[in-house]
């Protein structure tokens, strides 16, 4: 996976989270449900996507590469629990900032899993990952 493609993927893939969020609400409401909150939703979703990618996603990708298991499917599957973790942490930080708390529910886990998988899938496609494993790692291929 060339370095330029990884950089491009890291710049673009986190925007999958806001896109999925907006598309979900548009489909669910069968119209355009946004007024002034759209910039807030896009900003918070993008920030969460970038933090999740750099803090959780790229270390997972590095470990998959070291183990020789890096491919599009394994990266996306590993992103499911990572997305749940990122969404849980996002909700805790948001709760702290708003001085409130809510229980973490199954719908939150599903939402986090969906967002994590979408970011990983977009990252993997842009970075040029295939369904075949990367094979044994070499020293030159390390991140």
Chimera marker file (.cmm) of the C-alpha trace (Angstrom):
<marker_set name="trace">
<marker id="1" x="0.000" y="0.000" z="0.000" r="1" g="1" b="0" radius="0.5"/>
<marker id="2" x="1.780" y="3.157" z="-1.177" r="1" g="1" b="0" radius="0.5"/>
<marker id="3" x="2.322" y="5.935" z="1.344" r="1" g="1" b="0" radius="0.5"/>
<marker id="4" x="0.459" y="8.548" z="-0.734" r="1" g="1" b="0" radius="0.5"/>
<marker id="5" x="-2.671" y="6.417" z="-0.859" r="1" g="1" b="0" radius="0.5"/>
<marker id="6" x="-2.583" y="5.895" z="2.917" r="1" g="1" b="0" radius="0.5"/>
<marker id="7" x="-2.275" y="9.646" z="3.487" r="1" g="1" b="0" radius="0.5"/>
<marker id="8" x="-5.134" y="10.349" z="1.074" r="1" g="1" b="0" radius="0.5"/>
<marker id="9" x="-7.228" y="7.631" z="2.741" r="1" g="1" b="0" radius="0.5"/>
<marker id="10" x="-6.519" y="9.091" z="6.190" r="1" g="1" b="0" radius="0.5"/>
<marker id="11" x="-7.615" y="12.526" z="4.987" r="1" g="1" b="0" radius="0.5"/>
<marker id="12" x="-10.849" y="11.380" z="3.316" r="1" g="1" b="0" radius="0.5"/>
<marker id="13" x="-12.082" y="8.277" z="5.179" r="1" g="1" b="0" radius="0.5"/>
<marker id="14" x="-13.147" y="9.998" z="8.433" r="1" g="1" b="0" radius="0.5"/>
<marker id="15" x="-15.697" y="11.971" z="6.403" r="1" g="1" b="0" radius="0.5"/>
<marker id="16" x="-17.581" y="8.695" z="5.927" r="1" g="1" b="0" radius="0.5"/>
<marker id="17" x="-18.923" y="9.085" z="9.489" r="1" g="1" b="0" radius="0.5"/>
<marker id="18" x="-20.659" y="12.445" z="8.849" r="1" g="1" b="0" radius="0.5"/>
<marker id="19" x="-21.875" y="11.237" z="5.466" r="1" g="1" b="0" radius="0.5"/>
<marker id="20" x="-23.436" y="8.091" z="6.966" r="1" g="1" b="0" radius="0.5"/>
<marker id="21" x="-24.955" y="10.177" z="9.767" r="1" g="1" b="0" radius="0.5"/>
<marker id="22" x="-26.548" y="12.678" z="7.393" r="1" g="1" b="0" radius="0.5"/>
<marker id="23" x="-27.762" y="9.965" z="5.003" r="1" g="1" b="0" radius="0.5"/>
<marker id="24" x="-29.310" y="8.043" z="7.892" r="1" g="1" b="0" radius="0.5"/>
<marker id="25" x="-31.333" y="11.032" z="9.053" r="1" g="1" b="0" radius="0.5"/>
<marker id="26" x="-32.366" y="11.977" z="5.506" r="1" g="1" b="0" radius="0.5"/>
<marker id="27" x="-33.566" y="8.447" z="4.726" r="1" g="1" b="0" radius="0.5"/>
<marker id="28" x="-35.262" y="8.050" z="8.099" r="1" g="1" b="0" radius="0.5"/>
<marker id="29" x="-37.194" y="11.326" z="7.792" r="1" g="1" b="0" radius="0.5"/>
<marker id="30" x="-37.801" y="10.969" z="4.017" r="1" g="1" b="0" radius="0.5"/>
<marker id="31" x="-36.763" y="14.565" z="3.540" r="1" g="1" b="0" radius="0.5"/>
<marker id="32" x="-34.215" y="17.127" z="4.620" r="1" g="1" b="0" radius="0.5"/>
<marker id="33" x="-34.496" y="17.222" z="8.427" r="1" g="1" b="0" radius="0.5"/>
<marker id="34" x="-31.685" y="19.705" z="9.052" r="1" g="1" b="0" radius="0.5"/>
<marker id="35" x="-31.797" y="23.385" z="9.755" r="1" g="1" b="0" radius="0.5"/>
<marker id="36" x="-29.019" y="25.053" z="11.724" r="1" g="1" b="0" radius="0.5"/>
<marker id="37" x="-27.667" y="21.863" z="13.321" r="1" g="1" b="0" radius="0.5"/>
<marker id="38" x="-26.053" y="20.426" z="10.154" r="1" g="1" b="0" radius="0.5"/>
<marker id="39" x="-22.653" y="22.170" z="10.606" r="1" g="1" b="0" radius="0.5"/>
<marker id="40" x="-22.533" y="20.964" z="14.218" r="1" g="1" b="0" radius="0.5"/>
<marker id="41" x="-23.359" y="17.388" z="13.193" r="1" g="1" b="0" radius="0.5"/>
<marker id="42" x="-20.777" y="17.431" z="10.405" r="1" g="1" b="0" radius="0.5"/>
<marker id="43" x="-18.077" y="18.946" z="12.599" r="1" g="1" b="0" radius="0.5"/>
<marker id="44" x="-18.561" y="16.651" z="15.572" r="1" g="1" b="0" radius="0.5"/>
<marker id="45" x="-18.850" y="13.569" z="13.359" r="1" g="1" b="0" radius="0.5"/>
<marker id="46" x="-15.712" y="14.466" z="11.405" r="1" g="1" b="0" radius="0.5"/>
<marker id="47" x="-13.682" y="15.182" z="14.541" r="1" g="1" b="0" radius="0.5"/>
<marker id="48" x="-14.805" y="11.895" z="16.067" r="1" g="1" b="0" radius="0.5"/>
<marker id="49" x="-13.943" y="10.102" z="12.820" r="1" g="1" b="0" radius="0.5"/>
<marker id="50" x="-10.435" y="11.573" z="12.716" r="1" g="1" b="0" radius="0.5"/>
<marker id="51" x="-9.745" y="10.884" z="16.391" r="1" g="1" b="0" radius="0.5"/>
<marker id="52" x="-11.045" y="7.337" z="16.023" r="1" g="1" b="0" radius="0.5"/>
<marker id="53" x="-8.963" y="6.712" z="12.916" r="1" g="1" b="0" radius="0.5"/>
<marker id="54" x="-5.700" y="8.019" z="14.349" r="1" g="1" b="0" radius="0.5"/>
<marker id="55" x="-6.101" y="6.799" z="17.936" r="1" g="1" b="0" radius="0.5"/>
<marker id="56" x="-7.688" y="3.399" z="17.270" r="1" g="1" b="0" radius="0.5"/>
<marker id="57" x="-7.854" y="2.588" z="13.546" r="1" g="1" b="0" radius="0.5"/>
<marker id="58" x="-4.264" y="3.107" z="12.425" r="1" g="1" b="0" radius="0.5"/>
<marker id="59" x="-2.807" y="1.129" z="15.367" r="1" g="1" b="0" radius="0.5"/>
<marker id="60" x="-5.183" y="-1.729" z="14.498" r="1" g="1" b="0" radius="0.5"/>
<marker id="61" x="-4.083" y="-1.549" z="10.879" r="1" g="1" b="0" radius="0.5"/>
<marker id="62" x="-0.428" y="-1.649" z="11.918" r="1" g="1" b="0" radius="0.5"/>
<marker id="63" x="-1.033" y="-4.765" z="14.033" r="1" g="1" b="0" radius="0.5"/>
<marker id="64" x="-2.962" y="-6.470" z="11.240" r="1" g="1" b="0" radius="0.5"/>
<marker id="65" x="-0.072" y="-5.735" z="8.876" r="1" g="1" b="0" radius="0.5"/>
<marker id="66" x="2.488" y="-7.119" z="11.354" r="1" g="1" b="0" radius="0.5"/>
<marker id="67" x="0.444" y="-10.308" z="11.706" r="1" g="1" b="0" radius="0.5"/>
<marker id="68" x="0.110" y="-10.616" z="7.919" r="1" g="1" b="0" radius="0.5"/>
<marker id="69" x="-3.692" y="-10.346" z="8.112" r="1" g="1" b="0" radius="0.5"/>
<marker id="70" x="-4.201" y="-6.896" z="6.621" r="1" g="1" b="0" radius="0.5"/>
<marker id="71" x="-6.940" y="-6.933" z="4.018" r="1" g="1" b="0" radius="0.5"/>
<marker id="72" x="-10.155" y="-5.029" z="3.419" r="1" g="1" b="0" radius="0.5"/>
<marker id="73" x="-12.355" y="-7.545" z="5.227" r="1" g="1" b="0" radius="0.5"/>
<marker id="74" x="-10.189" y="-7.925" z="8.346" r="1" g="1" b="0" radius="0.5"/>
<marker id="75" x="-9.740" y="-4.160" z="8.640" r="1" g="1" b="0" radius="0.5"/>
<marker id="76" x="-13.488" y="-3.558" z="8.355" r="1" g="1" b="0" radius="0.5"/>
<marker id="77" x="-14.326" y="-6.334" z="10.834" r="1" g="1" b="0" radius="0.5"/>
<marker id="78" x="-11.790" y="-5.023" z="13.340" r="1" g="1" b="0" radius="0.5"/>
<marker id="79" x="-13.283" y="-1.555" z="12.941" r="1" g="1" b="0" radius="0.5"/>
<marker id="80" x="-16.651" y="-2.747" z="14.262" r="1" g="1" b="0" radius="0.5"/>
<marker id="81" x="-15.608" y="-3.052" z="17.940" r="1" g="1" b="0" radius="0.5"/>
<marker id="82" x="-13.241" y="-0.107" z="17.472" r="1" g="1" b="0" radius="0.5"/>
<marker id="83" x="-16.189" y="1.998" z="16.288" r="1" g="1" b="0" radius="0.5"/>
<marker id="84" x="-18.206" y="0.937" z="19.312" r="1" g="1" b="0" radius="0.5"/>
<marker id="85" x="-15.324" y="1.984" z="21.570" r="1" g="1" b="0" radius="0.5"/>
<marker id="86" x="-14.877" y="5.319" z="19.767" r="1" g="1" b="0" radius="0.5"/>
<marker id="87" x="-18.606" y="6.067" z="19.933" r="1" g="1" b="0" radius="0.5"/>
<marker id="88" x="-18.721" y="5.119" z="23.629" r="1" g="1" b="0" radius="0.5"/>
<marker id="89" x="-15.810" y="7.458" z="24.375" r="1" g="1" b="0" radius="0.5"/>
<marker id="90" x="-17.431" y="10.200" z="22.287" r="1" g="1" b="0" radius="0.5"/>
<marker id="91" x="-20.661" y="9.883" z="24.293" r="1" g="1" b="0" radius="0.5"/>
<marker id="92" x="-18.748" y="9.985" z="27.592" r="1" g="1" b="0" radius="0.5"/>
<marker id="93" x="-16.861" y="13.143" z="26.558" r="1" g="1" b="0" radius="0.5"/>
<marker id="94" x="-20.060" y="14.748" z="25.280" r="1" g="1" b="0" radius="0.5"/>
<marker id="95" x="-21.845" y="13.828" z="28.511" r="1" g="1" b="0" radius="0.5"/>
<marker id="96" x="-19.018" y="15.340" z="30.538" r="1" g="1" b="0" radius="0.5"/>
<marker id="97" x="-19.101" y="18.573" z="28.517" r="1" g="1" b="0" radius="0.5"/>
<marker id="98" x="-22.877" y="18.836" z="28.801" r="1" g="1" b="0" radius="0.5"/>
<marker id="99" x="-22.806" y="17.778" z="32.453" r="1" g="1" b="0" radius="0.5"/>
<marker id="100" x="-25.202" y="14.919" z="31.835" r="1" g="1" b="0" radius="0.5"/>
<marker id="101" x="-25.034" y="11.192" z="31.401" r="1" g="1" b="0" radius="0.5"/>
<marker id="102" x="-27.036" y="8.574" z="29.622" r="1" g="1" b="0" radius="0.5"/>
<marker id="103" x="-26.648" y="4.803" z="29.650" r="1" g="1" b="0" radius="0.5"/>
<marker id="104" x="-24.835" y="3.207" z="26.744" r="1" g="1" b="0" radius="0.5"/>
<marker id="105" x="-27.512" y="1.277" z="24.873" r="1" g="1" b="0" radius="0.5"/>
<marker id="106" x="-27.560" y="-1.318" z="22.130" r="1" g="1" b="0" radius="0.5"/>
<marker id="107" x="-28.531" y="1.318" z="19.572" r="1" g="1" b="0" radius="0.5"/>
<marker id="108" x="-25.371" y="3.255" z="20.477" r="1" g="1" b="0" radius="0.5"/>
<marker id="109" x="-23.255" y="0.148" z="19.930" r="1" g="1" b="0" radius="0.5"/>
<marker id="110" x="-24.898" y="-0.492" z="16.557" r="1" g="1" b="0" radius="0.5"/>
<marker id="111" x="-24.392" y="3.131" z="15.546" r="1" g="1" b="0" radius="0.5"/>
<marker id="112" x="-20.722" y="3.067" z="16.584" r="1" g="1" b="0" radius="0.5"/>
<marker id="113" x="-20.147" y="-0.240" z="14.806" r="1" g="1" b="0" radius="0.5"/>
<marker id="114" x="-21.709" y="1.118" z="11.612" r="1" g="1" b="0" radius="0.5"/>
<marker id="115" x="-19.642" y="4.292" z="11.690" r="1" g="1" b="0" radius="0.5"/>
<marker id="116" x="-16.428" y="2.421" z="12.446" r="1" g="1" b="0" radius="0.5"/>
<marker id="117" x="-17.019" y="-0.049" z="9.636" r="1" g="1" b="0" radius="0.5"/>
<marker id="118" x="-17.868" y="2.719" z="7.172" r="1" g="1" b="0" radius="0.5"/>
<marker id="119" x="-14.687" y="4.672" z="7.935" r="1" g="1" b="0" radius="0.5"/>
<marker id="120" x="-12.555" y="1.516" z="7.682" r="1" g="1" b="0" radius="0.5"/>
<marker id="121" x="-14.195" y="0.431" z="4.435" r="1" g="1" b="0" radius="0.5"/>
<marker id="122" x="-13.641" y="3.826" z="2.797" r="1" g="1" b="0" radius="0.5"/>
<marker id="123" x="-10.067" y="3.920" z="4.137" r="1" g="1" b="0" radius="0.5"/>
<marker id="124" x="-9.322" y="0.447" z="2.817" r="1" g="1" b="0" radius="0.5"/>
<marker id="125" x="-10.754" y="1.136" z="-0.635" r="1" g="1" b="0" radius="0.5"/>
<marker id="126" x="-8.856" y="4.407" z="-1.032" r="1" g="1" b="0" radius="0.5"/>
<marker id="127" x="-5.652" y="2.883" z="0.356" r="1" g="1" b="0" radius="0.5"/>
<marker id="128" x="-5.889" y="0.071" z="-2.179" r="1" g="1" b="0" radius="0.5"/>
<marker id="129" x="-6.522" y="-2.849" z="0.142" r="1" g="1" b="0" radius="0.5"/>
<marker id="130" x="-7.967" y="-5.971" z="-1.420" r="1" g="1" b="0" radius="0.5"/>
<marker id="131" x="-9.728" y="-9.000" z="0.012" r="1" g="1" b="0" radius="0.5"/>
<marker id="132" x="-6.426" y="-10.908" z="-0.048" r="1" g="1" b="0" radius="0.5"/>
<marker id="133" x="-4.174" y="-10.695" z="2.992" r="1" g="1" b="0" radius="0.5"/>
<marker id="134" x="-1.005" y="-8.693" z="2.760" r="1" g="1" b="0" radius="0.5"/>
<marker id="135" x="1.077" y="-11.777" z="3.515" r="1" g="1" b="0" radius="0.5"/>
<marker id="136" x="4.076" y="-11.832" z="5.832" r="1" g="1" b="0" radius="0.5"/>
<marker id="137" x="5.189" y="-8.327" z="6.687" r="1" g="1" b="0" radius="0.5"/>
<marker id="138" x="8.487" y="-6.945" z="5.526" r="1" g="1" b="0" radius="0.5"/>
<marker id="139" x="10.539" y="-4.279" z="7.252" r="1" g="1" b="0" radius="0.5"/>
<marker id="140" x="10.016" y="-1.853" z="4.362" r="1" g="1" b="0" radius="0.5"/>
<marker id="141" x="6.236" y="-2.189" z="4.519" r="1" g="1" b="0" radius="0.5"/>
<marker id="142" x="5.879" y="-1.163" z="8.163" r="1" g="1" b="0" radius="0.5"/>
<marker id="143" x="3.895" y="1.991" z="8.885" r="1" g="1" b="0" radius="0.5"/>
<link id1="1" id2="2" r="1" g="1" b="0" radius="0.2"/>
<link id1="2" id2="3" r="1" g="1" b="0" radius="0.2"/>
<link id1="3" id2="4" r="1" g="1" b="0" radius="0.2"/>
<link id1="4" id2="5" r="1" g="1" b="0" radius="0.2"/>
<link id1="5" id2="6" r="1" g="1" b="0" radius="0.2"/>
<link id1="6" id2="7" r="1" g="1" b="0" radius="0.2"/>
<link id1="7" id2="8" r="1" g="1" b="0" radius="0.2"/>
<link id1="8" id2="9" r="1" g="1" b="0" radius="0.2"/>
<link id1="9" id2="10" r="1" g="1" b="0" radius="0.2"/>
<link id1="10" id2="11" r="1" g="1" b="0" radius="0.2"/>
<link id1="11" id2="12" r="1" g="1" b="0" radius="0.2"/>
<link id1="12" id2="13" r="1" g="1" b="0" radius="0.2"/>
<link id1="13" id2="14" r="1" g="1" b="0" radius="0.2"/>
<link id1="14" id2="15" r="1" g="1" b="0" radius="0.2"/>
<link id1="15" id2="16" r="1" g="1" b="0" radius="0.2"/>
<link id1="16" id2="17" r="1" g="1" b="0" radius="0.2"/>
<link id1="17" id2="18" r="1" g="1" b="0" radius="0.2"/>
<link id1="18" id2="19" r="1" g="1" b="0" radius="0.2"/>
<link id1="19" id2="20" r="1" g="1" b="0" radius="0.2"/>
<link id1="20" id2="21" r="1" g="1" b="0" radius="0.2"/>
<link id1="21" id2="22" r="1" g="1" b="0" radius="0.2"/>
<link id1="22" id2="23" r="1" g="1" b="0" radius="0.2"/>
<link id1="23" id2="24" r="1" g="1" b="0" radius="0.2"/>
<link id1="24" id2="25" r="1" g="1" b="0" radius="0.2"/>
<link id1="25" id2="26" r="1" g="1" b="0" radius="0.2"/>
<link id1="26" id2="27" r="1" g="1" b="0" radius="0.2"/>
<link id1="27" id2="28" r="1" g="1" b="0" radius="0.2"/>
<link id1="28" id2="29" r="1" g="1" b="0" radius="0.2"/>
<link id1="29" id2="30" r="1" g="1" b="0" radius="0.2"/>
<link id1="30" id2="31" r="1" g="1" b="0" radius="0.2"/>
<link id1="31" id2="32" r="1" g="1" b="0" radius="0.2"/>
<link id1="32" id2="33" r="1" g="1" b="0" radius="0.2"/>
<link id1="33" id2="34" r="1" g="1" b="0" radius="0.2"/>
<link id1="34" id2="35" r="1" g="1" b="0" radius="0.2"/>
<link id1="35" id2="36" r="1" g="1" b="0" radius="0.2"/>
<link id1="36" id2="37" r="1" g="1" b="0" radius="0.2"/>
<link id1="37" id2="38" r="1" g="1" b="0" radius="0.2"/>
<link id1="38" id2="39" r="1" g="1" b="0" radius="0.2"/>
<link id1="39" id2="40" r="1" g="1" b="0" radius="0.2"/>
<link id1="40" id2="41" r="1" g="1" b="0" radius="0.2"/>
<link id1="41" id2="42" r="1" g="1" b="0" radius="0.2"/>
<link id1="42" id2="43" r="1" g="1" b="0" radius="0.2"/>
<link id1="43" id2="44" r="1" g="1" b="0" radius="0.2"/>
<link id1="44" id2="45" r="1" g="1" b="0" radius="0.2"/>
<link id1="45" id2="46" r="1" g="1" b="0" radius="0.2"/>
<link id1="46" id2="47" r="1" g="1" b="0" radius="0.2"/>
<link id1="47" id2="48" r="1" g="1" b="0" radius="0.2"/>
<link id1="48" id2="49" r="1" g="1" b="0" radius="0.2"/>
<link id1="49" id2="50" r="1" g="1" b="0" radius="0.2"/>
<link id1="50" id2="51" r="1" g="1" b="0" radius="0.2"/>
<link id1="51" id2="52" r="1" g="1" b="0" radius="0.2"/>
<link id1="52" id2="53" r="1" g="1" b="0" radius="0.2"/>
<link id1="53" id2="54" r="1" g="1" b="0" radius="0.2"/>
<link id1="54" id2="55" r="1" g="1" b="0" radius="0.2"/>
<link id1="55" id2="56" r="1" g="1" b="0" radius="0.2"/>
<link id1="56" id2="57" r="1" g="1" b="0" radius="0.2"/>
<link id1="57" id2="58" r="1" g="1" b="0" radius="0.2"/>
<link id1="58" id2="59" r="1" g="1" b="0" radius="0.2"/>
<link id1="59" id2="60" r="1" g="1" b="0" radius="0.2"/>
<link id1="60" id2="61" r="1" g="1" b="0" radius="0.2"/>
<link id1="61" id2="62" r="1" g="1" b="0" radius="0.2"/>
<link id1="62" id2="63" r="1" g="1" b="0" radius="0.2"/>
<link id1="63" id2="64" r="1" g="1" b="0" radius="0.2"/>
<link id1="64" id2="65" r="1" g="1" b="0" radius="0.2"/>
<link id1="65" id2="66" r="1" g="1" b="0" radius="0.2"/>
<link id1="66" id2="67" r="1" g="1" b="0" radius="0.2"/>
<link id1="67" id2="68" r="1" g="1" b="0" radius="0.2"/>
<link id1="68" id2="69" r="1" g="1" b="0" radius="0.2"/>
<link id1="69" id2="70" r="1" g="1" b="0" radius="0.2"/>
<link id1="70" id2="71" r="1" g="1" b="0" radius="0.2"/>
<link id1="71" id2="72" r="1" g="1" b="0" radius="0.2"/>
<link id1="72" id2="73" r="1" g="1" b="0" radius="0.2"/>
<link id1="73" id2="74" r="1" g="1" b="0" radius="0.2"/>
<link id1="74" id2="75" r="1" g="1" b="0" radius="0.2"/>
<link id1="75" id2="76" r="1" g="1" b="0" radius="0.2"/>
<link id1="76" id2="77" r="1" g="1" b="0" radius="0.2"/>
<link id1="77" id2="78" r="1" g="1" b="0" radius="0.2"/>
<link id1="78" id2="79" r="1" g="1" b="0" radius="0.2"/>
<link id1="79" id2="80" r="1" g="1" b="0" radius="0.2"/>
<link id1="80" id2="81" r="1" g="1" b="0" radius="0.2"/>
<link id1="81" id2="82" r="1" g="1" b="0" radius="0.2"/>
<link id1="82" id2="83" r="1" g="1" b="0" radius="0.2"/>
<link id1="83" id2="84" r="1" g="1" b="0" radius="0.2"/>
<link id1="84" id2="85" r="1" g="1" b="0" radius="0.2"/>
<link id1="85" id2="86" r="1" g="1" b="0" radius="0.2"/>
<link id1="86" id2="87" r="1" g="1" b="0" radius="0.2"/>
<link id1="87" id2="88" r="1" g="1" b="0" radius="0.2"/>
<link id1="88" id2="89" r="1" g="1" b="0" radius="0.2"/>
<link id1="89" id2="90" r="1" g="1" b="0" radius="0.2"/>
<link id1="90" id2="91" r="1" g="1" b="0" radius="0.2"/>
<link id1="91" id2="92" r="1" g="1" b="0" radius="0.2"/>
<link id1="92" id2="93" r="1" g="1" b="0" radius="0.2"/>
<link id1="93" id2="94" r="1" g="1" b="0" radius="0.2"/>
<link id1="94" id2="95" r="1" g="1" b="0" radius="0.2"/>
<link id1="95" id2="96" r="1" g="1" b="0" radius="0.2"/>
<link id1="96" id2="97" r="1" g="1" b="0" radius="0.2"/>
<link id1="97" id2="98" r="1" g="1" b="0" radius="0.2"/>
<link id1="98" id2="99" r="1" g="1" b="0" radius="0.2"/>
<link id1="99" id2="100" r="1" g="1" b="0" radius="0.2"/>
<link id1="100" id2="101" r="1" g="1" b="0" radius="0.2"/>
<link id1="101" id2="102" r="1" g="1" b="0" radius="0.2"/>
<link id1="102" id2="103" r="1" g="1" b="0" radius="0.2"/>
<link id1="103" id2="104" r="1" g="1" b="0" radius="0.2"/>
<link id1="104" id2="105" r="1" g="1" b="0" radius="0.2"/>
<link id1="105" id2="106" r="1" g="1" b="0" radius="0.2"/>
<link id1="106" id2="107" r="1" g="1" b="0" radius="0.2"/>
<link id1="107" id2="108" r="1" g="1" b="0" radius="0.2"/>
<link id1="108" id2="109" r="1" g="1" b="0" radius="0.2"/>
<link id1="109" id2="110" r="1" g="1" b="0" radius="0.2"/>
<link id1="110" id2="111" r="1" g="1" b="0" radius="0.2"/>
<link id1="111" id2="112" r="1" g="1" b="0" radius="0.2"/>
<link id1="112" id2="113" r="1" g="1" b="0" radius="0.2"/>
<link id1="113" id2="114" r="1" g="1" b="0" radius="0.2"/>
<link id1="114" id2="115" r="1" g="1" b="0" radius="0.2"/>
<link id1="115" id2="116" r="1" g="1" b="0" radius="0.2"/>
<link id1="116" id2="117" r="1" g="1" b="0" radius="0.2"/>
<link id1="117" id2="118" r="1" g="1" b="0" radius="0.2"/>
<link id1="118" id2="119" r="1" g="1" b="0" radius="0.2"/>
<link id1="119" id2="120" r="1" g="1" b="0" radius="0.2"/>
<link id1="120" id2="121" r="1" g="1" b="0" radius="0.2"/>
<link id1="121" id2="122" r="1" g="1" b="0" radius="0.2"/>
<link id1="122" id2="123" r="1" g="1" b="0" radius="0.2"/>
<link id1="123" id2="124" r="1" g="1" b="0" radius="0.2"/>
<link id1="124" id2="125" r="1" g="1" b="0" radius="0.2"/>
<link id1="125" id2="126" r="1" g="1" b="0" radius="0.2"/>
<link id1="126" id2="127" r="1" g="1" b="0" radius="0.2"/>
<link id1="127" id2="128" r="1" g="1" b="0" radius="0.2"/>
<link id1="128" id2="129" r="1" g="1" b="0" radius="0.2"/>
<link id1="129" id2="130" r="1" g="1" b="0" radius="0.2"/>
<link id1="130" id2="131" r="1" g="1" b="0" radius="0.2"/>
<link id1="131" id2="132" r="1" g="1" b="0" radius="0.2"/>
<link id1="132" id2="133" r="1" g="1" b="0" radius="0.2"/>
<link id1="133" id2="134" r="1" g="1" b="0" radius="0.2"/>
<link id1="134" id2="135" r="1" g="1" b="0" radius="0.2"/>
<link id1="135" id2="136" r="1" g="1" b="0" radius="0.2"/>
<link id1="136" id2="137" r="1" g="1" b="0" radius="0.2"/>
<link id1="137" id2="138" r="1" g="1" b="0" radius="0.2"/>
<link id1="138" id2="139" r="1" g="1" b="0" radius="0.2"/>
<link id1="139" id2="140" r="1" g="1" b="0" radius="0.2"/>
<link id1="140" id2="141" r="1" g="1" b="0" radius="0.2"/>
<link id1="141" id2="142" r="1" g="1" b="0" radius="0.2"/>
<link id1="142" id2="143" r="1" g="1" b="0" radius="0.2"/>
</marker_set>
